[in-house]
Structure formats: C-alpha cells, structure tokens
Amino acid sequence: MRVILGIGNPGAEYEGTRHNAGFHVIEELARRAGTLGFERNKKWKCEVAQWNLPGQLGGGKALLVKPQTFVNLSGSTAQACLAFYKCQPSDLLVVVDDIHLTLGTLRLRAEGSSGGHNGLKDIEQRIGKAYPRLRVGIGAPSGDQVGHVLGRFAPDERDDATAMTAKAADCAMAWLGGGIKDAMCFNGPLHPPAPKPKPAHKPKPDQASSDQASDQADPNEI
C-alpha cells in the first residue's frame, strides 16, 4: 500500500483556498481514478479513497487521504495510515502548499525539513523526515501571510492554479509508477523561461587575420 496525503483545512469555508492546494491535488487524483467519492474515517481523522492501481502505475493499491484535523495536526492522520498498513515513511507522499515558490512551481524531494510549514512540522514530529513531499507553489504574500494562504486565487491566477493541480497530479502518478526519480522530472516552474539566445559567433584571432589577408590578396594571383 502507498499513501498520498494532501494537506489542507476541512470545511466549506476553506474550499478553494491556497492552503488547500494539497486537497485539490488529491481530488484531481480521485477524479482520474474514477472513485465514487471519499469516505470518512473517524479513527484516522480523515477522508479517504482507495485506488486500485492499473499496471502502468505499479499495480496494487493506493490511499488518497485528506486529513480532517486542520493543517497543523496533519501528522496524526499520516501516522495512523502508515501504522495500520505497516508502511514505511518512504511509502507516503505528502502534497503541500508552499508560499516560497511562485504560483505553479513544483518541488519534489525524497526527504527534508518542514520549511516552516506547520503541517509538515507535525508530520515530522510523528514519523521523522524521511518521507517524500511534493511542494506546490501558491505564490508569496504581498501583505498578511494568514490572509494570503486562507484566501482564494485571484481571477487572473485561476488558470495557472488549475494547471498546477493537473501537473502535480501527473507528478504524483509518476511517483506511483516509477518512484521518486521519475517523478522529479516534473520539478520546476509551470511556465519555464524562454532559453537565452546564443551569443553571436566571434572568429578566432588567427582566423580573422587569415580572412583579412584573403580579402586583400591580388585577384590576379588567385
């Protein structure tokens, strides 16, 4: 069993907010899986959907998990899921919003620090640091950080937010099918910058002298 857990806050008032970017990815994966919906697991304090994986994703089963504990207590759900299925932390992929990344940028790592995110802090305290985490960029706040993460994407950001969710779901599926190295190919910005133009070719000094001598040669001698 492998587990993909998206961090977010439960409740209608938080739907569509930046802080729920992890939930959005889980919901997109459930849509692709064709699941009928999520079931409430009171013991694990989460909503969960079970995915029977096709062969191209490695077969077996995966759990799609949305903790219902609020962001800063996400670790209890992660710990409960791993303990029940006797999984290792490396079998858990956590999808989390990141204000330090521009909107749409993805960063997948096999392990690491919490980076100041309260949800990752709680998971780390319960299962350690050696679990994969997929950070999805929601953009930096221009003012109040709490208002930013609990706010919704502006109209001119929504297309990129939707594209980011789809790309993050692609990344999670690559993790299921090929592991962390395959999935890392999705790292980077949603809109990569255009390649810089190559500098004009400058002839070498000896080549320039030779060309100049040829230009000055007596045409009668050629």
N, C-alpha and C positions, 0 to 999 in steps of 0.2 A: 504493500500500500504506500502511495505517495500522497502528500498533502500540500495543497496550495491554499494559503490563507491570506486573505486580503484584509488590511486594517482599515477600520472606519468606525463611525458612530451610528448606533441604531436609532430609528425613529424617523417619521416623515419630515420633521423639521430640518434634518441633516441630509436628506436625499439631494443628490446633485452637487454637493459642496466639494470644494477642493480636497478637504481632509478625507473624503470618502473615495478617493481615486482607487484605492485598493479594492473596495467593494465593486466599483464599476468594472474592473478587470475580471473579477470573479463572476459577475453577472454575464459578461460577454462570453466567458468560457462556458458557462452553463447553457447559454443560448446556442453556442456551437455544438455542445454535446447533445442537445435535444432533450435535456432533462425537463421533467414536468414542473419542477419548482424545488424550493428549499424546504426542508423540514426543520422544525425547532427541536434542538436537543438541550433540554433544561440542565442536564447533568454537566455537559461541556460548556454551557452558556454560549450557544452559537446557533446559527442556521447553517445547515449542511446539505449538500447534494452529492450523491455518489455517481461517479462517472466510470462506466465500463469502457476502458480504453481500446481503440482499434489497434491492429498490429503495427501500423506505422508510428504509433505513439508508445510502443513498447508493450502493449497488452496489459493485462492485469486491471487494477482499479486505482482510481484517484479520488480523493475527497476535495471538494470545493467548499471552503469554510469562510463564513462571515461571523466573527465574534460579536456577541451582543452585550459586551461588558463595557463599552466605550473604549476609546483608543488607549488610554494609559493603563488598562488592565488586560490587554490582549494576550499576555503571557499565560494566563490560566487556561485559556482555550487551547493554545498551542501545546502546552504541556499535557493536557488531558488527552488530546488526539494522539499524540506520539506514544503516550503510556498505554493506551488501550490497544493500539495496533503493534506495540513493541517496535516502533520505528526509531531510526537514528535521526538526530538533528539534520543530517545531510539529506534526509528524505522529505524535508519540509522546505517549501519555497514561500517566502513571505513577500507580499506585494504592498508597497508603502509609498505614500506621497512624500515629496521632498521639495522644500522651498528653496534649496540651494541649487537646484537645477532649473534651467529655463523650461518653459512650458513645452512638453513633448519629448524632452530628452530622457533617455533610459540609461540606467546604470545597474548592471547585474554583477554581483560579487558572490563568491562561494562562502565568504565569511567576512567579519569585520566588526566595526564599532557601531554604536547606535546613532552616531552623528547628531546627538541631541534630541532625537525623536522619542517621545515618551512611550509610544507603543513598542518600539524596538528595545528600549531600556527594560521594559517589563519582561519581554521575551528573553532577553539576555540574562536577566536575573534568575530565570527559571530553568533554562535549558543550555545556557552558555552562548558563545559567539559563533560556533561552527555550524551555522545553518545558512543556506543561500538566501539572499534578499535582493529583490528587484525594486529599485527606486524609480519612481516615475515623477518627472518634473512638473510642478504646478506653478512655477514662477515665484520670484521673490516679492515679498510685500513692499509696497511703497510707503506704508504707514504702520498701522496697528497689525501685528502679526496674527493675533487671535481672530480679529475680524476678517483677515485675509483668508486664513485656512478654513474658517467656518462660512465663508462666503461662496457664492457660485461664480462660475466662469462668466466673464463679460461676453456680450453678443459676438464681438469680433474674435473671441478666443474659442468659441464652441466647436468650430470645425476642427481646429487643432487638438482640442481636448478629446473629441471623438476619435480622431486618427491615432492619437496617443494610446487610447484604450485598446484599439484594434491591434496596434503594433505590440503593446505589452502582452496581449493575449497570444499573439504569434510567438513572442519570446517564451512565454510560459509553456506553450505547446512544444517548442523546440527543446526546452529543458526536459519535458516528459519523454520525448522521443529520442534525444541524443545526449542529454546531460548538459552540464554547465558550460563546457567549452563550445558546443554547438550553439547554445542559446546566447552566448556573449556576442555573436555576430550582430545582434540587434542593438547593442550598445551605441549610444551616440544621439545626436540631435535629430529631431523629426525632419528638419529641413537642412541638410548638410550645406555648408557654404560652397559656392562655386569654386572650382580649382583655380589657383592663381595662374595667370598666363606665364608661359615660359619666357625667360629673358631672350632678347634677340642675340643671335649667334655672332660673336666677335671673332674675326680671323686671328690666328696666332701671329705674332710679330714677324716671324720668318716667312709666313705665308703672305702677309700683306706686302712685304718687300719684294717677294717674287712676283706678285700680281702687278705691283707698280713697275717693276723692271720690264715685264712683258708689255705693259701699256706703252712704255717709252721706246720699245725696240723699233728699229728701222724696218718698215714693212717690206723693203726690197730684199732684206736679209732672210725673210720668212719663206 
